[in-house]
Amino acid sequence: MRPDSILVLAALLLSSALVAGDEVNGEGVCPMDNGRCIRRQPPHCKSDEDCAGQEKCCYLHCGYKCVQPVKPEELCK
């Protein structure tokens, strides 16, 4: 994948997280989810406030769950 494509993908990921109500606060952002879903899972959280410590409420592996955030520059690796 070309570097400019990765930047566009990262920007879309960040903007979709904001639209979904996931605030980009604290240390990092939601990790990228490249998986395909056959069936969605019930949400384990609705916002970052539902998560412990520095975890963020992110859509990952077919549902919203609390996960450790990543640094934005790690999305481009």
C-alpha positions in Angstrom: 0.0 0.0 0.0 1.3 3.5 -0.9 2.1 5.8 2.0 -0.4 8.4 0.9 -3.1 5.7 0.8 -2.3 4.8 4.4 -2.6 8.4 5.5 -6.0 8.6 3.9 -7.1 5.4 5.5 -5.9 6.6 8.9 -7.8 9.9 8.5 -10.9 8.0 7.6 -10.5 5.7 10.6 -10.1 8.7 12.9 -13.1 10.6 11.4 -15.3 7.5 11.6 -14.4 7.0 15.2 -15.4 10.6 16.0 -18.7 10.3 14.1 -19.4 7.1 16.0 -19.1 9.0 19.3 -15.6 7.8 20.2 -13.7 10.7 21.5 -10.0 10.8 20.6 -8.8 11.9 24.1 -6.2 10.5 26.3 -3.2 8.6 25.1 -3.8 7.3 21.6 -6.6 6.2 19.2 -8.5 3.0 18.5 -6.5 0.3 16.7 -7.3 -0.5 13.1 -9.8 -3.2 12.5 -9.3 -5.1 9.3 -11.5 -8.0 10.1 -14.7 -9.0 8.3 -17.9 -9.7 10.3 -20.4 -12.3 9.6 -22.4 -11.4 12.7 -22.1 -8.3 14.9 -21.5 -8.8 18.6 -23.3 -6.9 21.3 -21.5 -3.8 22.6 -19.5 -4.0 25.8 -19.2 -0.2 26.0 -20.8 2.9 24.6 -18.0 5.5 25.3 -14.5 5.8 26.7 -16.0 6.5 30.1 -17.3 2.9 30.2 -13.8 1.6 30.1 -11.2 1.2 32.8 -8.0 3.3 33.0 -6.7 4.5 29.6 -8.7 2.0 27.6 -10.9 3.3 24.8 -14.3 2.1 23.6 -13.5 1.0 20.0 -15.3 -1.0 17.3 -13.0 -4.0 16.9 -13.7 -7.6 15.9 -17.4 -7.1 15.1 -18.4 -5.1 18.2 -17.6 -2.2 20.5 -15.3 -3.2 23.4 -12.7 -1.6 25.7 -9.2 -1.9 24.3 -5.7 -0.4 24.8 -5.3 2.6 22.5 -2.4 2.9 20.0 -0.4 5.9 19.0 -1.6 7.4 15.7 1.7 6.9 14.0 1.5 3.1 14.8 -1.5 2.9 12.4 0.7 3.7 9.5 3.2 0.9 10.1 
